[in-house]
Amino acid sequence: MNLQHRVAVLTGAGGGIGRATAQALARRGCHIALVDVDPEGLRQTAALVALSGVRVSEHVIDIASRAQVAELPALVMAAHGQVDILINNAGVALGGTFEQTSEADFDWLMEINFHGVVRMTRAFLPLLRERDAARIVNVSSLFGLVSPPGQTAYSASKFAVRGFSNALRHELEGSVVGVTVVHPGGIATSIARNARLPASAVSITASDMEKRVRQAEKMLRMPAEKAGEILVKGIERERPRVLVGLDAKIVALLERLMPVHYWRLLGRGMS
């Protein structure tokens, strides 16, 4: 897929993998509608993308809002006149076991990580069908391949993204719209530091919490810029699945070899 003069809609564009993906797209001459709930992060990404000379628009949107997502296609069309690629990258994290996680927090995460993906896809699929070639790219996770303890909500959302993407790809087979699901491994972003904690975490001291965050960040090794480049190359090559990082590739293989007992090995390694 030649990305020059295409138009991509990218959620979670205010930083991390989203910002890196926007820059990788811009280097290829792809115009971009940047979407994020953070206006300042969005502004910074737009300034970086504009250096490549592509057309860029900023849309401060909460993808958990049905009303805001419903209004977005018209705004993007007014700014760009077409949509060729939808990249559902926005996501949040939530620490704690299932019993520690309140129903409200669980629902909050699912509204963004899964229902936001579905909502955006439903909103933009009619526009994508109008193009000669188009693609939906849904970002899952390493935890959409395996399910570690303490990640029930996050893993559930990322497995849901994986299942939705695979079924949608089968449904759209033979049409102009392809579907790619992306599984990033440990990418150096602020997701661990920005993760929401359950109410039961009030008993954890600030120093202990900082220690836990630093431990989690040690697993986030790949620069976001490299991850964004891998993701965009996957779009160009029209890959149905993109594993970002050696850790994601190893875990995917291990899950296939040990679909039930992989955590006996992975759990020791992570600890």
C-alpha positions in Angstrom: 0.0 0.0 0.0 1.6 3.3 -1.1 0.9 5.8 1.7 1.7 8.9 -0.2 -1.3 11.2 -0.5 -3.4 8.9 1.6 -5.3 10.1 4.7 -5.0 8.3 8.0 -7.1 8.8 11.1 -5.0 8.0 14.2 -6.3 7.8 17.8 -4.0 8.1 20.8 -1.9 10.5 18.8 -0.9 12.7 21.7 2.3 10.7 22.6 4.0 7.3 22.7 3.4 4.9 19.9 0.7 7.2 18.5 3.1 10.1 18.0 5.8 7.9 16.6 3.3 6.3 14.2 2.2 9.8 13.1 5.7 10.8 12.3 6.4 7.5 10.4 3.2 8.1 8.3 4.2 11.8 7.6 7.7 10.7 6.4 5.9 8.7 3.7 3.7 11.7 2.7 0.5 10.5 4.4 -1.9 13.2 5.6 -3.2 12.7 9.1 -6.2 13.4 11.3 -4.8 13.3 14.8 -7.2 12.2 17.6 -6.6 12.4 21.3 -8.2 13.5 24.5 -5.1 15.5 25.5 -5.1 18.8 23.6 -1.5 19.7 24.6 -0.1 16.3 23.5 -2.0 16.6 20.3 -0.6 20.1 19.6 2.9 18.8 20.1 2.4 15.9 17.8 0.8 18.1 15.1 3.9 20.4 15.2 6.2 17.5 14.7 4.2 16.0 11.9 3.8 19.4 10.1 7.6 19.4 9.6 7.2 16.8 6.9 4.9 19.1 4.9 1.8 16.9 5.1 -1.7 18.2 5.9 -2.6 17.6 9.5 -5.8 18.2 11.5 -6.2 18.0 15.3 -9.3 16.6 16.9 -9.7 16.6 20.7 -12.0 13.6 21.1 -12.8 11.1 23.8 -13.4 7.8 22.0 -15.4 6.6 25.0 -18.1 9.2 24.0 -20.6 7.9 21.4 -21.6 11.5 20.6 -18.1 12.7 20.0 -17.1 9.8 17.8 -20.3 10.1 15.8 -19.4 13.7 14.9 -15.8 12.9 14.0 -16.1 11.5 10.4 -17.7 14.8 9.2 -14.9 16.8 10.8 -12.3 14.7 9.2 -13.9 14.8 5.8 -14.2 18.6 6.1 -10.4 18.8 6.7 -9.2 16.1 4.3 -11.9 15.0 1.9 -11.2 11.3 2.2 -10.2 8.6 4.7 -7.9 5.7 3.6 -6.6 4.3 6.9 -8.0 4.1 10.4 -5.5 3.3 13.2 -7.2 2.6 16.5 -4.2 3.1 18.9 -5.7 4.8 21.9 -5.6 2.8 25.1 -5.3 3.0 28.9 -4.0 0.6 31.6 -5.4 -0.5 34.9 -3.4 -2.3 37.6 -4.8 -4.8 40.1 -6.3 -8.2 40.3 -9.9 -8.9 39.3 -11.0 -8.8 42.9 -9.2 -5.5 43.5 -10.8 -3.9 40.4 -14.1 -2.2 40.8 -16.8 -2.7 38.2 -16.7 1.0 37.4 -12.9 0.9 36.7 -13.3 -2.3 34.6 -16.0 -0.7 32.5 -13.9 2.6 32.2 -11.1 0.6 30.6 -13.3 -1.5 28.3 -15.1 1.6 27.0 -11.7 3.0 25.8 -9.7 0.0 24.9 -12.4 -2.1 23.2 -15.7 -0.2 22.7 -13.7 2.8 21.5 -12.2 0.6 18.8 -15.6 -0.8 17.8 -17.1 2.7 17.8 -14.4 4.2 15.6 -14.6 1.3 13.2 -18.3 1.6 12.9 -18.0 5.3 12.3 -15.4 5.2 9.6 -16.0 1.9 7.8 -18.5 3.5 5.3 -15.9 6.1 4.3 -13.1 3.4 4.0 -15.3 1.4 1.6 -15.4 4.3 -0.8 -11.7 4.2 -1.4 -9.8 2.1 -4.0 -7.8 0.6 -1.1 -8.2 1.1 2.6 -7.1 -0.4 5.9 -8.2 -0.7 9.6 -5.3 -1.1 12.0 -6.2 -2.1 15.6 -3.5 -2.0 18.3 -3.8 -4.9 20.7 -0.9 -5.8 23.0 1.5 -8.5 24.1 -1.3 -9.1 26.7 -3.7 -9.8 23.8 -1.5 -12.9 23.3 -1.0 -14.0 26.9 -2.8 -13.2 30.1 -0.6 -12.4 33.1 -2.1 -12.2 36.7 -2.9 -8.7 37.7 -4.0 -7.7 34.2 -7.5 -9.1 34.0 -9.2 -6.0 32.7 -6.4 -4.9 30.4 -5.8 -8.4 29.0 -9.6 -8.9 28.5 -9.8 -5.7 26.4 -6.8 -6.6 24.3 -8.0 -10.1 23.6 -11.3 -8.5 22.6 -9.5 -6.2 20.2 -7.7 -9.3 18.7 -10.9 -11.3 18.3 -12.8 -8.4 16.8 -10.0 -7.6 14.3 -9.7 -11.2 13.2 -13.4 -11.7 12.7 -13.8 -8.4 10.9 -10.9 -9.3 8.6 -12.8 -12.5 7.6 -16.0 -10.5 7.0 -14.3 -7.9 4.8 -12.3 -10.4 2.8 -12.6 -9.6 -0.9 -13.5 -6.0 -0.2 -11.2 -2.9 -0.6 -10.8 -2.8 3.2 -8.1 -4.9 4.9 -7.6 -5.4 8.7 -4.3 -5.5 10.6 -4.0 -6.3 14.3 -0.9 -5.1 16.1 0.7 -6.7 19.2 3.4 -4.4 20.6 5.7 -5.9 23.2 7.5 -3.7 25.8 7.5 -0.2 24.2 9.1 2.7 26.1 6.0 4.8 26.7 4.4 6.3 29.8 1.6 3.7 30.0 2.9 2.1 33.2 3.3 5.4 34.9 -0.1 6.6 33.8 -2.0 3.4 34.7 -5.0 3.8 36.9 -4.9 2.0 40.2 -7.7 0.3 42.0 -9.2 1.9 45.1 -7.6 -0.8 47.2 -4.2 0.6 46.3 -4.6 3.5 48.8 -2.7 1.3 51.3 0.4 1.2 49.1 3.0 3.8 50.0 4.2 6.3 47.4 7.8 4.9 47.5 6.5 1.3 47.0 4.3 2.4 44.1 7.3 4.2 42.5 9.3 1.0 42.9 6.6 -1.0 41.2 6.4 1.5 38.3 10.2 1.4 37.8 10.1 -2.4 37.7 7.4 -2.3 35.1 9.3 0.3 33.0 12.3 -2.0 32.9 10.3 -4.3 30.6 9.5 -1.3 28.3 12.6 -1.3 26.2 11.9 -0.6 22.6 11.9 3.1 21.6 8.5 4.3 20.5 10.0 5.6 17.3 11.1 2.1 16.3 7.7 0.6 17.2 5.9 3.3 15.0 8.1 2.5 12.1 7.4 -1.3 12.4 3.7 -0.6 12.6 3.6 1.6 9.5 5.7 -0.9 7.5 3.1 -3.5 8.4 0.4 -1.2 6.9 2.5 -0.8 3.7 2.9 -4.6 3.4 -0.7 -5.2 4.2 0.1 -7.6 7.0 -2.9 -9.2 8.8 -0.8 -9.3 12.0 2.2 -7.3 13.2 4.3 -8.4 16.2 6.3 -5.5 17.5 9.5 -6.5 19.2 11.4 -9.7 19.9 9.5 -10.2 23.2 6.2 -10.2 21.3 7.5 -12.7 18.8 8.9 -15.0 21.5 5.7 -14.8 23.6 3.5 -15.5 20.5 5.6 -18.7 19.8 5.5 -19.8 23.4 1.7 -19.4 23.6 1.3 -21.6 20.6 3.6 -24.3 22.0 2.2 -24.1 25.6 -1.3 -22.6 25.3 -2.3 -23.6 28.8 1.0 -23.7 30.8 3.0 -20.9 29.3 2.8 -18.9 32.5 4.9 -21.5 34.4 7.8 -20.3 32.3 6.9 -16.7 31.7 6.0 -16.0 35.3 9.4 -17.1 36.5 11.1 -14.9 33.9 9.1 -11.8 34.7 9.6 -12.2 38.4 
